[in-house]
Amino acid sequence: MKKLSIGIIDLVAKAPTKNMWERVMGANFASIMPQVIATWCEEMGHSVTLVTYTGREDLLAELPENVDLVFIASFTEAALLSYALSNLFRSRGAVTAIGGSHARCYPQDAQKYFDYVLGFTDKSLIYDVVSDCSRHRPLGMHLSASGHPVNLPGVSERWKFIEQTTRKAPFIKIVPLLGSLGCPYTCDFCIDSSVRYQPMEADAMKEDLRFLLGKFKRPRVAWHDPNFGVRFDRCMDAIEDAVPPNRIDFIAESTLSLLSESRVKRLKRNGFKALLPGIESWFELGKKSRTGRIIGMEKVKKVSEHVNMILKYIPYVQTNHIVGLDGDAGPEPFELTKRFLDLSPGAFPAYSLLSAFGQAAPLNLQFQRDKRVLPFPFHVLSNTQMNVRPKNYSWPEFYDRLIGLIRYSFSPRMVLRRFMANGETIPRILNIVRAISSEGSGRIKYFKEIRKRLDSDIPLRRFFNQETTEIPQFLVQSIRKDLGEFWDWLPAEALVHDPNAYLRSENLKCSACS
């Protein structure tokens, strides 16, 4: 095989940022798979350059030159930047490939701008791409393995790529690890709901942890599992075998159903400093929150009691809420969340607006059948911009209630209560930074601007009401400002995508089967 010069770009950010939270923590959100692909390509004998873009760098200056093949890892909010980068590299003669969540969610759109669009990716698939390394235009090849890789290169094997990324973290440096892939739950709004749960080898976990103990005085590790601790004893036995008591600080996302008091005590003994349980809804998903059929205020009280128990042992707890679910109606869902915050002042609330990311989740098919999905440009499509028309609210009512909730959650009174309820320095600082930047004031400013324009900006109001698919100039100008010099490399048609491409592809499959 010919030796290639390969560039790998991990788009952690979609644009330059002055946001304090992103500047402090951005590098810690780097993905594992770009490092894995870089390691695989080097093992195949190729020259590799990995660039992790956190929004703090001069991206144009960091891009590798004279490359034969470029892999770009992108989430959907950074998709337009990835499209511009692909166009730029293609103009220089390179072949381009995209992976990450955007490639899984919107493969049909990504195929217009990349030679390869990668779904599930294992070493064999990467070998095939690198061996072929040819142009596929005007429509790229959509390739996917049958599932996640069974094994991944360990921390020691990809250390040089991890190290160059952690150097970009100014204060807190966190190494990402995986204890499992996929998810055992079947929440129909989640990208992992139909992905087979797959625990990683315990010996590999132990080897990674022991290696990190030799690199940091006190490592910080974030488990990137969709739900850490599904095989709880197996995970904790591996940690306890590899790590002396309380020598590594751990962060994990889990579900309340897994977090009994005895387990939380064990997590504390083993250095867990932050847990991110999903609450999602006060009216649905009782299985994940250990509340069964209890809903409404009863569920609020039970969940609050559970979260407060966790906070006795774990200093940082982020509760994840989804706003705008079809089961929500009237003021009650918003008011119940406020009551939860009153009862659990130490919890940091993270709000995601219901969004349908292409073919990420089975529920998206129903939204598309019901013609409720708006064609927001990818650059503004995130958990802060709902692209599904609310079932039980008008847009103005929804934003009024949302703004009220965010204001309440991050009011000076609630920020102070959260500060006093958290006893350790780092959680206190992180809570304040988030409250005055991305989660609090930043979101309030954006939501207020949208709400005001729903009254005054007729093109934007018509777009939100699905009376037109023309992208409002307010959004176009904000995208142009964010992309800066990369705006000129953005293909003209890239601002627009088919929000019902998933449904159309499924209908084509059905037609072919019949």
C-alpha positions as CSV (number, residue, x, y, z in Angstrom):
1,M,0.0,0.0,0.0
2,K,1.3,3.5,-0.9
3,K,2.2,5.6,2.1
4,L,-0.2,8.4,2.4
5,S,-0.2,11.8,4.2
6,I,-3.4,11.8,6.3
7,G,-5.0,14.6,8.1
8,I,-7.6,14.0,10.9
9,I,-9.7,17.0,12.2
10,D,-11.8,16.7,15.3
11,L,-14.3,19.6,15.3
12,V,-15.1,20.1,19.0
13,A,-16.3,23.6,18.2
14,K,-18.2,25.0,15.2
15,A,-16.6,28.5,15.2
16,P,-14.2,30.7,17.2
17,T,-15.6,31.2,20.7
18,K,-15.2,33.7,23.5
19,N,-17.5,31.7,25.7
20,M,-15.8,31.2,29.1
21,W,-17.1,27.7,29.6
22,E,-16.0,26.5,26.2
23,R,-12.6,28.2,26.5
24,V,-12.0,26.5,29.8
25,M,-13.4,23.1,29.1
26,G,-13.6,22.8,25.3
27,A,-10.5,20.6,24.8
28,N,-12.0,18.1,27.3
29,F,-14.9,17.4,24.9
30,A,-12.5,15.9,22.3
31,S,-13.7,12.6,20.8
32,I,-12.1,9.3,21.2
33,M,-12.6,8.0,17.6
34,P,-10.4,10.6,15.8
35,Q,-7.5,9.5,18.1
36,V,-8.4,5.8,17.4
37,I,-8.4,6.4,13.6
38,A,-5.1,8.3,13.8
39,T,-3.6,5.3,15.6
40,W,-5.0,2.8,13.1
41,C,-3.6,4.8,10.2
42,E,-0.2,5.0,11.7
43,E,-0.2,1.3,12.3
44,M,-0.9,0.9,8.6
45,G,2.3,2.8,7.9
46,H,0.9,6.3,7.0
47,S,1.9,9.7,8.1
48,V,-0.8,11.3,10.3
49,T,-1.6,14.8,11.6
50,L,-4.4,15.2,14.1
51,V,-5.9,18.6,14.6
52,T,-8.4,19.2,17.5
53,Y,-10.3,22.4,17.0
54,T,-11.7,23.9,20.2
55,G,-12.6,27.4,19.0
56,R,-9.5,29.0,20.5
57,E,-7.1,28.2,17.6
58,D,-6.5,29.8,14.2
59,L,-8.0,26.8,12.4
60,L,-6.8,27.8,9.0
61,A,-3.2,28.0,10.3
62,E,-3.5,24.6,11.9
63,L,-4.8,22.7,8.9
64,P,-2.3,20.1,7.6
65,E,-0.9,20.8,4.1
66,N,-0.2,18.5,1.2
67,V,-2.4,15.7,2.5
68,D,-3.8,12.9,0.4
69,L,-6.8,12.0,2.6
70,V,-8.6,14.0,5.3
71,F,-11.0,12.5,7.9
72,I,-13.2,15.0,9.7
73,A,-15.1,14.1,12.8
74,S,-18.2,16.4,13.2
75,F,-21.3,16.7,15.2
76,T,-24.2,18.3,13.4
77,E,-23.8,21.8,14.7
78,A,-20.3,21.9,13.1
79,A,-21.4,20.3,9.9
80,L,-21.3,23.5,7.8
81,L,-17.7,24.1,8.9
82,S,-16.9,20.5,8.0
83,Y,-18.5,21.0,4.5
84,A,-16.4,24.2,4.0
85,L,-13.2,22.3,5.1
86,S,-14.0,19.4,2.7
87,N,-14.4,21.9,-0.1
88,L,-11.1,23.6,0.8
89,F,-9.2,20.3,0.9
90,R,-10.8,19.0,-2.3
91,S,-9.6,22.2,-4.0
92,R,-6.1,21.2,-3.0
93,G,-6.5,17.7,-4.4
94,A,-7.3,15.7,-1.3
95,V,-9.9,13.0,-0.8
96,T,-12.2,13.7,2.1
97,A,-14.2,11.6,4.6
98,I,-16.6,12.5,7.4
99,G,-17.5,10.5,10.5
100,G,-19.0,11.2,13.9
101,S,-22.6,11.9,14.8
102,H,-23.4,14.1,11.8
103,A,-22.4,11.3,9.4
104,R,-24.7,8.9,11.2
105,C,-27.6,11.4,11.4
106,Y,-27.5,12.9,7.9
107,P,-25.6,10.6,5.6
108,Q,-27.6,11.5,2.5
109,D,-26.7,15.2,2.9
110,A,-23.1,14.6,3.8
111,Q,-22.6,12.5,0.7
112,K,-22.9,15.6,-1.4
113,Y,-19.8,17.1,0.1
114,F,-17.5,14.2,1.0
115,D,-16.0,11.3,-0.9
116,Y,-16.7,8.9,2.0
117,V,-19.4,9.1,4.7
118,L,-18.7,6.8,7.6
119,G,-21.3,5.3,9.9
120,F,-20.1,2.7,12.4
121,T,-16.4,2.5,11.9
122,D,-13.9,-0.3,12.7
123,K,-10.4,-0.9,11.6
124,S,-11.4,-2.9,8.6
125,L,-13.5,-0.1,7.2
126,I,-10.7,2.4,7.7
127,Y,-8.3,0.0,5.9
128,D,-10.7,-0.1,3.0
129,V,-11.0,3.7,2.8
130,V,-7.3,4.2,3.0
131,S,-6.6,1.5,0.4
132,D,-9.1,3.0,-2.0
133,C,-8.5,6.7,-1.3
134,S,-10.2,7.8,-4.5
135,R,-12.7,10.5,-5.4
136,H,-16.4,9.6,-5.3
137,R,-18.2,12.6,-6.8
138,P,-20.8,14.0,-7.1
139,L,-22.1,11.6,-4.5
140,G,-19.8,10.1,-1.9
141,M,-19.8,6.5,-0.7
142,H,-21.7,5.7,2.4
143,L,-19.9,3.0,4.3
144,S,-20.7,1.4,7.7
145,A,-19.5,-1.5,9.7
146,S,-22.1,-3.8,11.2
147,G,-21.6,-2.3,14.6
148,H,-19.1,-0.6,16.9
149,P,-15.6,-2.0,17.1
150,V,-15.1,-4.9,19.5
151,N,-11.7,-3.5,20.6
152,L,-10.1,-0.1,20.5
153,P,-6.5,1.0,20.8
154,G,-5.7,1.6,24.4
155,V,-4.6,4.9,26.0
156,S,-0.9,3.9,25.8
157,E,-1.3,3.3,22.0
158,R,-2.9,6.6,21.3
159,W,-1.2,8.6,24.0
160,K,0.6,11.1,21.8
161,F,-2.7,12.2,20.3
162,I,-4.3,12.4,23.8
163,E,-1.4,14.4,25.1
164,Q,-1.5,17.0,22.3
165,T,-5.2,17.5,23.1
166,T,-4.9,17.8,26.9
167,R,-2.2,20.4,26.4
168,K,-5.0,22.7,25.0
169,A,-6.9,22.5,28.2
170,P,-5.8,25.5,30.2
171,F,-6.7,24.3,33.8
172,I,-8.7,21.1,34.1
173,K,-7.3,18.3,32.0
174,I,-9.6,15.3,31.4
175,V,-8.9,12.1,29.6
176,P,-11.8,10.3,27.9
177,L,-12.3,6.5,28.3
178,L,-14.9,4.0,27.4
179,G,-16.3,1.2,29.6
180,S,-19.0,0.3,27.1
181,L,-20.6,1.1,23.8
182,G,-24.3,1.2,22.8
183,C,-27.1,1.3,25.3
184,P,-29.4,-1.2,27.0
185,Y,-32.3,1.2,27.1
186,T,-34.8,1.9,24.3
187,C,-35.6,5.6,24.6
188,D,-37.0,6.4,21.2
189,F,-35.5,9.9,21.1
190,C,-31.8,8.7,21.6
191,I,-29.2,7.9,19.0
192,D,-28.0,4.9,21.0
193,S,-31.5,3.4,21.5
194,S,-31.1,0.9,18.7
195,V,-27.4,0.2,19.2
196,R,-26.5,-3.1,20.9
197,Y,-25.0,-2.7,24.4
198,Q,-21.4,-3.8,24.4
199,P,-19.1,-3.7,27.4
200,M,-15.4,-3.2,26.8
201,E,-12.8,-5.7,28.1
202,A,-12.1,-5.3,31.8
203,D,-8.4,-5.9,31.3
204,A,-8.2,-3.1,28.7
205,M,-9.9,-0.7,31.2
206,K,-7.4,-1.7,33.9
207,E,-4.5,-1.2,31.6
208,D,-5.7,2.3,30.6
209,L,-6.1,3.3,34.2
210,R,-2.7,2.1,35.3
211,F,-1.1,3.9,32.4
212,L,-2.7,7.2,33.3
213,L,-1.5,6.8,36.9
214,G,2.0,7.0,35.5
215,K,1.3,10.1,33.5
216,F,-0.5,12.4,36.0
217,K,-0.1,13.0,39.6
218,R,-3.9,12.7,39.9
219,P,-5.6,11.9,36.6
220,R,-9.1,13.0,35.8
221,V,-11.1,10.6,33.6
222,A,-14.5,11.1,31.9
223,W,-16.3,7.9,31.0
224,H,-17.9,8.5,27.5
225,D,-20.3,5.6,28.0
226,P,-23.9,6.6,27.2
227,N,-24.8,4.9,30.5
228,F,-21.9,4.1,32.8
229,G,-22.3,1.3,35.3
230,V,-24.8,-0.9,33.5
231,R,-22.6,-3.8,34.5
232,F,-21.8,-2.0,37.8
233,D,-19.8,-4.6,39.8
234,R,-17.8,-5.5,36.7
235,C,-16.8,-1.9,36.1
236,M,-16.1,-1.1,39.8
237,D,-14.1,-4.4,40.3
238,A,-11.8,-3.3,37.4
239,I,-11.3,0.2,38.8
240,E,-10.6,-1.2,42.3
241,D,-8.1,-3.7,40.9
242,A,-6.2,-1.1,38.9
243,V,-6.4,2.1,41.0
244,P,-5.4,2.7,44.6
245,P,-8.3,4.1,46.6
246,N,-9.2,7.7,45.6
247,R,-6.2,8.2,43.2
248,I,-8.2,9.1,40.1
249,D,-11.1,11.6,39.8
250,F,-13.9,10.2,37.7
251,I,-16.8,11.7,35.8
252,A,-19.7,9.6,34.5
253,E,-23.1,9.8,32.9
254,S,-25.5,7.3,34.3
255,T,-29.2,6.8,35.1
256,L,-30.9,7.2,38.5
257,S,-32.1,3.6,38.2
258,L,-28.4,2.4,38.5
259,L,-27.5,4.7,41.4
260,S,-28.7,3.1,44.7
261,E,-27.1,4.5,47.9
262,S,-24.8,1.5,48.3
263,R,-23.5,2.0,44.8
264,V,-23.1,5.7,45.2
265,K,-21.0,5.1,48.4
266,R,-18.8,2.7,46.3
267,L,-18.4,5.4,43.6
268,K,-17.4,7.9,46.3
269,R,-14.7,5.5,47.7
270,N,-13.3,5.2,44.2
271,G,-12.9,8.9,43.4
272,F,-16.1,9.7,41.5
273,K,-16.5,13.5,41.6
274,A,-19.2,14.1,39.1
275,L,-22.3,12.2,37.9
276,L,-24.7,13.2,35.2
277,P,-28.0,11.4,35.6
278,G,-30.8,11.8,33.0
279,I,-34.2,12.9,34.3
280,E,-35.6,13.9,30.9
281,S,-39.3,14.2,31.8
282,W,-41.7,14.5,34.8
283,F,-44.3,12.5,32.9
284,E,-42.4,9.8,31.0
285,L,-39.4,7.5,31.3
286,G,-40.1,6.3,34.8
287,K,-37.9,3.2,34.3
288,K,-34.7,5.2,33.9
289,S,-35.4,7.3,37.0
290,R,-36.6,4.4,39.3
291,T,-40.0,6.1,39.6
292,G,-42.2,3.6,37.8
293,R,-45.6,5.0,36.9
294,I,-45.3,8.0,39.3
295,I,-45.6,11.3,37.4
296,G,-45.9,15.0,38.1
297,M,-45.1,16.4,41.5
298,E,-44.8,13.0,43.1
299,K,-42.0,12.2,40.6
300,V,-40.4,15.5,41.4
301,K,-40.2,14.7,45.1
302,K,-39.0,11.2,44.6
303,V,-36.3,12.3,42.1
304,S,-35.2,15.2,44.3
305,E,-34.8,12.8,47.3
306,H,-32.7,10.5,45.1
307,V,-30.5,13.4,43.8
308,N,-30.0,14.8,47.2
309,M,-28.8,11.4,48.4
310,I,-26.3,11.3,45.6
311,L,-25.1,14.8,46.5
312,K,-24.3,13.6,50.0
313,Y,-21.5,11.6,48.5
314,I,-20.7,13.1,45.1
315,P,-19.8,16.8,44.9
316,Y,-21.1,17.6,41.4
317,V,-24.4,16.3,40.0
318,Q,-25.7,17.5,36.7
319,T,-29.3,16.6,36.0
320,N,-30.3,16.3,32.4
321,H,-33.7,17.5,31.3
322,I,-35.5,17.5,27.9
323,V,-37.8,20.4,27.3
324,G,-40.6,20.2,24.7
325,L,-41.5,16.6,24.8
326,D,-44.9,15.7,23.4
327,G,-46.1,14.6,26.8
328,D,-45.6,18.2,28.0
329,A,-48.5,20.7,28.0
330,G,-49.2,24.0,29.7
331,P,-47.1,25.6,32.5
332,E,-46.8,22.4,34.6
333,P,-43.6,20.8,33.2
334,F,-41.7,24.1,33.6
335,E,-43.1,24.8,37.1
336,L,-42.3,21.3,38.2
337,T,-38.7,21.7,37.1
338,K,-38.5,24.9,39.2
339,R,-39.9,23.0,42.2
340,F,-37.2,20.3,41.6
341,L,-34.5,23.0,41.8
342,D,-36.0,24.4,45.0
343,L,-35.9,20.9,46.5
344,S,-32.4,20.0,45.1
345,P,-30.4,23.3,45.2
346,G,-27.1,21.4,44.7
347,A,-28.0,20.0,41.3
348,F,-26.9,21.8,38.2
349,P,-29.7,21.6,35.6
350,A,-28.7,21.0,31.9
351,Y,-31.6,21.6,29.5
352,S,-31.8,20.1,26.0
353,L,-34.6,21.1,23.7
354,L,-36.3,18.3,21.8
355,S,-34.6,18.1,18.5
356,A,-34.8,15.5,15.6
357,F,-31.3,14.9,14.3
358,G,-32.0,13.2,10.9
359,Q,-32.0,9.5,11.3
360,A,-30.5,9.5,14.8
361,A,-33.5,8.1,16.5
362,P,-36.7,6.0,15.7
363,L,-38.9,8.8,17.0
364,N,-37.7,11.1,14.2
365,L,-39.6,9.1,11.6
366,Q,-42.9,10.0,13.3
367,F,-42.0,13.6,13.5
368,Q,-41.2,13.6,9.8
369,R,-44.4,11.8,8.9
370,D,-46.3,14.4,10.9
371,K,-44.4,17.2,9.0
372,R,-43.2,18.7,12.2
373,V,-39.5,19.0,11.4
374,L,-38.2,22.4,10.4
375,P,-35.2,22.7,8.1
376,F,-32.9,24.7,10.4
377,P,-29.4,25.1,9.0
378,F,-27.1,22.6,10.6
379,H,-25.0,25.3,12.2
380,V,-27.8,26.4,14.5
381,L,-29.2,22.9,15.0
382,S,-28.3,21.8,18.5
383,N,-29.9,21.1,21.9
384,T,-30.4,24.8,22.2
385,Q,-32.5,25.1,19.0
386,M,-35.6,23.0,18.8
387,N,-36.3,21.9,15.2
388,V,-39.6,20.1,16.0
389,R,-42.8,22.1,16.1
390,P,-44.1,21.7,19.6
391,K,-47.2,19.5,19.9
392,N,-49.0,21.4,22.7
393,Y,-47.5,24.9,22.5
394,S,-47.4,27.8,20.1
395,W,-43.8,29.0,19.5
396,P,-44.3,32.3,21.4
397,E,-45.8,30.4,24.4
398,F,-43.0,27.8,24.3
399,Y,-40.3,30.4,24.3
400,D,-42.0,32.5,27.1
401,R,-42.1,29.5,29.3
402,L,-38.6,28.4,28.4
403,I,-37.1,31.8,29.1
404,G,-38.9,31.9,32.5
405,L,-37.4,28.5,33.4
406,I,-33.8,29.5,32.4
407,R,-34.1,32.8,34.2
408,Y,-35.2,31.0,37.3
409,S,-32.6,28.3,37.1
410,F,-29.7,30.8,36.8
411,S,-31.0,33.7,38.8
412,P,-28.5,35.1,41.3
413,R,-30.5,33.5,44.1
414,M,-30.3,30.0,42.5
415,V,-26.6,30.4,41.6
416,L,-25.9,31.4,45.3
417,R,-27.9,28.4,46.6
418,R,-26.0,26.1,44.3
419,F,-22.7,27.6,45.4
420,M,-23.6,27.1,49.1
421,A,-24.9,23.5,48.5
422,N,-21.7,22.3,46.8
423,G,-18.9,21.9,49.3
424,E,-15.8,21.5,47.0
425,T,-14.0,24.3,45.2
426,I,-13.9,23.0,41.6
427,P,-17.7,22.2,41.4
428,R,-18.5,25.6,42.8
429,I,-16.3,27.3,40.2
430,L,-17.6,25.3,37.3
431,N,-21.2,26.0,38.3
432,I,-20.6,29.7,38.4
433,V,-18.7,29.6,35.0
434,R,-21.5,27.7,33.4
435,A,-24.2,29.9,34.9
436,I,-22.7,33.1,33.6
437,S,-21.7,31.8,30.1
438,S,-23.1,28.9,28.0
439,E,-25.9,27.5,30.2
440,G,-27.2,30.7,31.8
441,S,-26.8,34.2,30.4
442,G,-25.8,33.0,26.9
443,R,-28.9,30.9,26.4
444,I,-31.2,33.6,27.9
445,K,-29.8,36.1,25.4
446,Y,-30.3,33.8,22.4
447,F,-33.8,32.7,23.5
448,K,-34.9,36.3,24.1
449,E,-33.7,37.3,20.6
450,I,-35.7,34.5,19.0
451,R,-38.8,35.3,21.1
452,K,-38.6,39.0,20.1
453,R,-38.2,38.1,16.4
454,L,-41.2,35.8,16.5
455,D,-43.2,39.1,17.0
456,S,-41.1,41.5,14.8
457,D,-39.3,39.4,12.1
458,I,-42.0,38.2,9.6
459,P,-39.7,35.9,7.6
460,L,-38.4,34.2,10.8
461,R,-42.0,33.8,12.1
462,R,-43.1,32.3,8.8
463,F,-40.2,29.9,8.9
464,F,-41.0,28.8,12.4
465,N,-44.6,28.4,11.5
466,Q,-43.6,26.2,8.4
467,E,-45.2,28.7,6.0
468,T,-41.9,28.9,4.1
469,T,-38.6,26.9,3.9
470,E,-36.6,30.0,3.1
471,I,-33.8,30.4,5.7
472,P,-34.3,33.7,7.6
473,Q,-31.6,36.3,7.1
474,F,-31.1,36.6,10.8
475,L,-29.8,33.0,10.8
476,V,-27.9,33.3,7.6
477,Q,-26.0,36.4,8.9
478,S,-25.2,34.7,12.2
479,I,-23.8,31.7,10.3
480,R,-21.8,33.9,8.0
481,K,-20.3,35.8,11.0
482,D,-19.4,32.5,12.8
483,L,-17.7,30.9,9.8
484,G,-15.7,33.9,8.9
485,E,-13.1,33.1,6.3
486,F,-14.6,29.6,5.8
487,W,-17.8,31.1,4.6
488,D,-16.3,31.6,1.1
489,W,-15.5,27.8,1.1
490,L,-19.1,26.8,2.0
491,P,-20.9,25.3,-0.9
492,A,-23.8,27.6,-1.8
493,E,-26.5,24.9,-1.4
494,A,-25.2,23.7,2.0
495,L,-27.4,26.0,4.0
496,V,-30.4,24.0,3.0
497,H,-31.1,20.3,3.7
498,D,-34.0,17.9,3.4
499,P,-35.4,17.5,6.9
500,N,-37.3,14.5,5.8
501,A,-34.4,12.6,4.2
502,Y,-34.7,9.8,6.7
503,L,-38.3,9.2,6.0
504,R,-37.7,9.2,2.2
505,S,-34.9,6.7,2.5
506,E,-37.1,4.4,4.6
507,N,-39.9,4.7,2.1
508,L,-37.5,3.8,-0.7
509,K,-36.4,0.7,1.3
510,C,-40.0,-0.4,1.7
511,S,-40.6,0.2,-2.1
512,A,-37.6,-1.9,-3.0
513,C,-38.7,-4.7,-0.6
514,S,-42.2,-4.8,-2.1
